[in-house]
Amino acid sequence: MCSQRLRDCLVEESATLREAMVALTLGAAQIALMIDRRGKLLGTCTDGNVRRALLAGFSLEAALGPHIERKFVSVGPEVGRAQVLDLMRARRIQEIPVLSVDGTLLGLHRMRELIGSVERPNWAVLMAGGKGTRLGPLTENLPKPMIPVAGRPILERLVLHLVGYGIRRIFLSINYLGEMVETFFGDGSQYGCKIEYLREDRPLGTGGSLALLPEVPECPLVVMNGDLVTGLNIADMLTFHTKGEYVASVGVREYCHTVPFGVVETQDGRLRLISEKPTHSWMVNTGCYVLNPDFIACMPKGTECTIVSLVEDALASGESIGAYNITQDWIDVGRVSDLARALGSHPSTEILEYSL
């Protein structure tokens, strides 16, 4: 919400019921926000609060203060889109104020803005068919993308993330324990989108599963691995892809590794160089892609292949491939240590809770 729209929702401590009605109208929101002189949020007021006060016999000039909700739902600025949407659905509310640690009003989340005010024509595919063998017993009875992080399956976080950027048609590529994924998500109506399934009779790889799409999309396709915890700006990546006129765009990110020892160089038994715990960095593939329709049309049907191999073929043919730098949070939950990082704790504590 822009600053002017937020100001339109505000009322002072001395506000009347009439002024609350004006704020509800001007702010085009379902709540008005009462703040003190320091900008701290004192309470919220809905149309229902005003209506109940009037029905109880109070005039429009009566003080608003006694009728506001002082026990309101709020979040901090660090809370992500998926968590906010989850809270809205759980509490059946359309707006949630954003507060600083000291209670100062910073903003207002609105559901219609979080789920994307404009529906995008782009489709998305989430790869959710892998076994996740590196996670050991965690995936014996649970698909890796369905492992909970902060109380929500990773795959559900991705679905909500896509919906938040206006993508309304999502395909889930499934194989291992795929029926669990289908049972959980259904047709996607509860998430405000249409979810369909690409069912692999055998593992086909990220490229092969795209050949199962019912038709070639008309717009660039967003493809993501289903085991990612990320805040990827999908709108920005789509814009990057379109402006660059790329056949395909690969999401990349800097990966740094610090050698835990002093690295030395020797020659004929003599020490030439010593470097204490050097750090090296590389740009790595994040498992996030945007693919043009003609790129997808070339997917071999019924053959196991990866998107990476198809990108390599395109590069060898002289095609233009984009490299979009992801600066937002990104964790590939492929190992127990990665999952622990996503959970924000040591594996010896929280990871064990998800050993189903």
PLY file of the C-alpha trace (Angstrom):
ply
format ascii 1.0
element vertex 356
property float x
property float y
property float z
element edge 355
property int vertex1
property int vertex2
end_header
0.00 0.00 0.00
1.41 3.44 -0.94
1.95 6.07 1.73
-1.01 8.22 0.68
-3.40 5.28 0.76
-2.09 4.37 4.20
-2.59 7.93 5.46
-6.19 7.80 4.24
-6.80 4.85 6.60
-5.54 6.69 9.69
-7.52 8.38 12.42
-6.34 10.21 15.54
-7.04 9.36 19.16
-9.76 12.04 19.28
-11.54 10.70 16.18
-15.32 10.27 16.02
-17.38 7.51 14.49
-17.99 9.79 11.51
-14.25 10.23 10.96
-13.79 6.47 11.10
-16.41 6.08 8.35
-14.55 8.65 6.25
-11.25 6.77 6.73
-12.89 3.48 5.79
-14.20 5.08 2.60
-11.09 7.02 1.57
-8.66 4.23 2.40
-10.65 1.70 0.36
-9.76 -0.84 3.02
-11.84 -2.82 5.48
-10.21 -1.26 8.54
-9.33 2.19 9.83
-6.23 2.54 11.99
-6.09 4.69 15.13
-2.60 5.98 15.95
-1.24 8.24 18.65
0.96 11.30 18.09
4.09 9.15 17.95
2.65 6.96 15.21
1.99 3.94 17.40
-1.04 1.86 16.52
-3.65 1.95 19.29
-6.34 -0.12 17.64
-8.30 -0.93 14.51
-11.85 -0.20 13.47
-13.98 -2.01 10.91
-17.31 -1.17 9.37
-18.78 -3.65 11.84
-17.43 -1.67 14.81
-19.08 1.50 13.56
-22.35 -0.23 12.74
-22.61 -1.85 16.18
-21.94 1.50 17.87
-24.68 3.22 15.87
-27.15 0.41 16.55
-26.36 0.79 20.26
-27.54 4.41 20.07
-24.26 6.33 19.71
-24.27 9.30 17.37
-21.87 9.84 14.48
-20.14 12.49 16.59
-19.48 10.06 19.45
-15.85 9.24 20.29
-14.44 6.32 18.35
-12.03 5.23 21.09
-14.41 3.00 23.09
-15.37 1.07 19.98
-11.99 0.16 18.44
-10.34 -3.26 18.58
-7.32 -2.98 20.85
-6.43 -6.66 20.55
-5.62 -6.79 16.87
-3.55 -9.03 14.62
-0.28 -7.52 13.38
3.06 -8.63 11.93
6.60 -7.31 11.83
8.31 -6.14 8.63
10.34 -9.37 8.48
7.29 -11.62 8.03
7.05 -13.00 4.50
4.18 -12.98 2.05
3.26 -16.65 2.53
3.09 -16.30 6.31
0.93 -13.19 6.06
-1.48 -14.92 3.67
-1.64 -17.92 5.96
-2.47 -15.68 8.92
-5.15 -13.86 6.95
-6.81 -17.10 5.94
-6.58 -18.57 9.43
-8.11 -15.46 11.04
-10.44 -14.72 8.10
-9.29 -11.12 7.76
-8.39 -9.05 4.72
-5.84 -6.60 6.19
-3.00 -6.88 8.68
-0.99 -3.88 9.99
2.80 -3.99 9.88
4.40 -2.74 13.10
7.92 -2.07 14.31
9.17 -3.60 17.55
7.93 -0.57 19.52
4.46 -0.69 17.94
4.95 2.07 15.36
2.76 1.61 12.28
4.91 0.89 9.22
2.39 -0.31 6.66
-0.67 -2.37 5.91
-0.85 -5.74 4.16
-3.97 -6.20 2.05
-4.98 -9.63 0.78
-5.97 -8.48 -2.69
-2.52 -6.95 -3.15
-0.68 -9.96 -1.73
-2.41 -12.41 -4.09
-1.70 -10.20 -7.06
-4.02 -7.44 -8.18
-3.40 -8.38 -11.81
-3.60 -11.96 -12.99
-0.62 -12.94 -15.11
-1.03 -15.07 -18.23
2.10 -17.04 -17.35
1.89 -20.62 -16.12
4.25 -22.21 -13.62
5.57 -25.72 -13.06
6.90 -26.90 -9.70
9.07 -30.00 -9.77
7.91 -32.22 -6.90
8.69 -35.76 -7.99
12.11 -36.44 -6.48
12.76 -38.94 -3.68
15.05 -36.75 -1.59
17.34 -39.66 -0.71
19.96 -37.34 0.80
17.51 -36.47 3.59
17.45 -40.09 4.74
14.55 -41.11 6.98
12.87 -37.71 6.62
11.59 -38.69 3.18
10.82 -42.37 3.69
7.11 -41.63 4.05
6.95 -38.04 2.88
7.89 -36.35 -0.42
10.76 -33.93 0.07
8.75 -30.87 -1.08
6.13 -31.66 1.59
8.57 -31.35 4.50
7.32 -28.53 6.75
9.35 -25.39 7.23
7.93 -23.02 9.86
4.77 -25.10 10.01
4.09 -25.13 6.26
5.18 -27.62 3.55
7.88 -26.20 1.30
5.71 -26.83 -1.77
2.79 -24.94 -0.26
5.04 -21.96 0.38
6.01 -21.99 -3.31
2.40 -22.24 -4.48
1.44 -19.24 -2.33
4.49 -17.37 -3.57
3.44 -17.89 -7.19
-0.15 -16.90 -6.47
1.16 -13.79 -4.75
2.73 -12.75 -8.05
-0.52 -13.24 -9.97
0.15 -16.70 -11.44
-3.12 -18.62 -11.42
-2.35 -21.81 -13.37
0.20 -24.05 -11.67
1.34 -27.55 -12.60
2.91 -29.87 -10.04
5.20 -32.53 -11.52
4.87 -35.58 -9.27
6.20 -39.11 -9.04
7.44 -40.36 -5.64
4.48 -40.45 -3.21
2.67 -38.16 -5.61
-0.75 -39.12 -4.26
0.12 -37.32 -1.02
0.76 -34.13 -2.96
-2.53 -34.46 -4.87
-4.51 -35.11 -1.70
-3.02 -32.08 -0.01
-3.45 -29.52 -2.80
-6.52 -30.80 -4.65
-7.53 -28.53 -7.51
-5.89 -25.47 -5.94
-9.15 -23.57 -5.37
-8.30 -23.00 -1.71
-5.19 -21.11 -2.84
-6.95 -18.97 -5.43
-5.44 -20.80 -8.39
-5.88 -23.84 -10.62
-3.51 -26.70 -9.83
-2.96 -29.54 -12.31
-0.63 -32.50 -12.14
2.07 -33.84 -14.44
2.20 -37.50 -13.40
5.45 -39.28 -14.20
5.13 -43.05 -14.51
8.91 -43.08 -14.15
11.40 -40.32 -13.39
11.73 -38.11 -16.47
13.91 -35.33 -15.10
13.08 -31.65 -15.09
13.07 -31.45 -18.88
11.18 -34.66 -19.58
8.34 -33.82 -17.22
7.66 -30.55 -19.09
6.76 -32.65 -22.14
3.72 -33.81 -20.13
2.14 -30.35 -20.27
-1.28 -30.61 -21.97
-0.23 -27.96 -24.48
2.57 -25.51 -25.13
1.90 -22.29 -23.19
1.49 -19.02 -25.05
3.64 -17.03 -22.61
6.99 -17.68 -20.90
6.76 -20.49 -18.38
8.10 -20.21 -14.81
9.74 -23.44 -13.63
11.06 -24.02 -10.11
12.37 -26.96 -8.15
9.85 -27.92 -5.49
12.35 -28.02 -2.63
13.29 -24.34 -2.57
12.72 -21.88 0.24
13.04 -18.58 -1.58
11.76 -15.04 -1.84
12.51 -14.87 -5.58
11.02 -11.77 -7.22
9.16 -13.58 -9.98
7.85 -10.39 -11.59
11.38 -9.01 -11.89
12.72 -12.24 -13.37
9.92 -12.32 -15.96
10.67 -8.71 -16.89
14.40 -9.49 -17.17
13.62 -12.44 -19.43
11.28 -10.50 -21.71
13.48 -7.43 -22.04
16.51 -9.56 -22.83
14.59 -11.51 -25.50
16.09 -14.71 -24.16
15.04 -18.19 -25.20
15.48 -19.26 -21.59
16.60 -17.57 -18.39
18.34 -19.34 -15.53
18.19 -18.01 -11.98
21.73 -17.81 -10.61
23.20 -16.89 -7.26
26.66 -16.45 -5.78
27.83 -19.41 -3.74
30.81 -18.94 -1.43
32.90 -21.64 0.20
35.58 -21.05 2.80
38.29 -23.69 2.97
38.62 -24.54 6.67
42.42 -24.93 6.44
45.40 -22.96 5.34
45.93 -23.66 1.61
49.51 -24.00 0.45
51.39 -24.23 -2.84
54.67 -26.16 -2.99
57.40 -26.76 -5.52
60.22 -29.27 -5.21
59.67 -29.59 -1.50
59.68 -25.82 -0.89
56.72 -23.78 0.31
55.83 -21.17 -2.31
52.58 -19.73 -0.95
50.28 -20.09 2.01
46.75 -18.68 2.28
44.85 -19.03 5.53
41.27 -20.27 5.06
40.65 -18.69 1.65
37.11 -18.12 0.36
36.17 -18.95 -3.22
32.94 -18.01 -4.94
31.01 -19.24 -7.97
27.70 -18.38 -9.62
25.46 -21.44 -9.31
22.20 -22.62 -10.83
19.32 -22.08 -8.36
16.74 -24.35 -9.99
14.58 -21.37 -11.06
13.89 -20.85 -14.76
11.82 -18.88 -17.23
11.38 -20.70 -20.54
9.96 -19.47 -23.83
7.15 -21.48 -25.50
9.38 -22.47 -28.43
11.99 -23.77 -25.98
9.33 -25.93 -24.32
8.05 -27.18 -27.66
11.45 -28.84 -28.20
11.15 -30.99 -25.07
11.58 -34.67 -26.03
8.47 -36.66 -25.10
8.85 -39.80 -23.00
12.59 -39.29 -22.61
14.47 -38.56 -19.42
16.36 -35.28 -19.65
17.05 -32.18 -17.59
16.49 -28.51 -18.23
20.23 -28.04 -17.75
21.04 -30.39 -20.64
18.56 -28.56 -22.87
20.09 -25.22 -21.91
23.53 -26.61 -22.78
22.20 -27.68 -26.19
20.70 -24.22 -26.73
24.01 -22.56 -25.84
25.86 -24.86 -28.25
23.41 -23.79 -30.96
24.12 -20.12 -30.33
20.83 -19.33 -28.59
20.70 -16.42 -26.14
20.28 -17.59 -22.54
19.74 -15.14 -19.68
21.37 -15.37 -16.25
19.14 -13.67 -13.70
20.89 -12.89 -10.41
18.68 -13.83 -7.44
19.40 -11.50 -4.54
16.50 -12.59 -2.32
16.62 -15.43 0.21
17.26 -18.81 -1.40
17.87 -22.21 0.15
17.86 -25.51 -1.73
16.61 -27.99 0.86
18.52 -30.98 -0.44
20.54 -32.02 2.61
19.84 -32.18 6.32
22.18 -29.23 6.91
20.29 -27.17 4.30
16.96 -28.07 5.90
18.33 -27.04 9.29
19.33 -23.68 7.79
15.82 -23.25 6.37
14.37 -24.03 9.78
16.78 -21.62 11.39
17.99 -24.13 13.95
20.48 -26.93 14.56
19.50 -30.32 13.06
19.68 -31.94 16.48
16.64 -29.97 17.63
14.00 -29.21 15.01
14.94 -31.67 12.29
14.07 -34.60 14.50
10.51 -33.29 14.81
10.00 -33.96 11.11
11.26 -37.52 11.12
7.90 -39.07 10.28
0 1
1 2
2 3
3 4
4 5
5 6
6 7
7 8
8 9
9 10
10 11
11 12
12 13
13 14
14 15
15 16
16 17
17 18
18 19
19 20
20 21
21 22
22 23
23 24
24 25
25 26
26 27
27 28
28 29
29 30
30 31
31 32
32 33
33 34
34 35
35 36
36 37
37 38
38 39
39 40
40 41
41 42
42 43
43 44
44 45
45 46
46 47
47 48
48 49
49 50
50 51
51 52
52 53
53 54
54 55
55 56
56 57
57 58
58 59
59 60
60 61
61 62
62 63
63 64
64 65
65 66
66 67
67 68
68 69
69 70
70 71
71 72
72 73
73 74
74 75
75 76
76 77
77 78
78 79
79 80
80 81
81 82
82 83
83 84
84 85
85 86
86 87
87 88
88 89
89 90
90 91
91 92
92 93
93 94
94 95
95 96
96 97
97 98
98 99
99 100
100 101
101 102
102 103
103 104
104 105
105 106
106 107
107 108
108 109
109 110
110 111
111 112
112 113
113 114
114 115
115 116
116 117
117 118
118 119
119 120
120 121
121 122
122 123
123 124
124 125
125 126
126 127
127 128
128 129
129 130
130 131
131 132
132 133
133 134
134 135
135 136
136 137
137 138
138 139
139 140
140 141
141 142
142 143
143 144
144 145
145 146
146 147
147 148
148 149
149 150
150 151
151 152
152 153
153 154
154 155
155 156
156 157
157 158
158 159
159 160
160 161
161 162
162 163
163 164
164 165
165 166
166 167
167 168
168 169
169 170
170 171
171 172
172 173
173 174
174 175
175 176
176 177
177 178
178 179
179 180
180 181
181 182
182 183
183 184
184 185
185 186
186 187
187 188
188 189
189 190
190 191
191 192
192 193
193 194
194 195
195 196
196 197
197 198
198 199
199 200
200 201
201 202
202 203
203 204
204 205
205 206
206 207
207 208
208 209
209 210
210 211
211 212
212 213
213 214
214 215
215 216
216 217
217 218
218 219
219 220
220 221
221 222
222 223
223 224
224 225
225 226
226 227
227 228
228 229
229 230
230 231
231 232
232 233
233 234
234 235
235 236
236 237
237 238
238 239
239 240
240 241
241 242
242 243
243 244
244 245
245 246
246 247
247 248
248 249
249 250
250 251
251 252
252 253
253 254
254 255
255 256
256 257
257 258
258 259
259 260
260 261
261 262
262 263
263 264
264 265
265 266
266 267
267 268
268 269
269 270
270 271
271 272
272 273
273 274
274 275
275 276
276 277
277 278
278 279
279 280
280 281
281 282
282 283
283 284
284 285
285 286
286 287
287 288
288 289
289 290
290 291
291 292
292 293
293 294
294 295
295 296
296 297
297 298
298 299
299 300
300 301
301 302
302 303
303 304
304 305
305 306
306 307
307 308
308 309
309 310
310 311
311 312
312 313
313 314
314 315
315 316
316 317
317 318
318 319
319 320
320 321
321 322
322 323
323 324
324 325
325 326
326 327
327 328
328 329
329 330
330 331
331 332
332 333
333 334
334 335
335 336
336 337
337 338
338 339
339 340
340 341
341 342
342 343
343 344
344 345
345 346
346 347
347 348
348 349
349 350
350 351
351 352
352 353
353 354
354 355
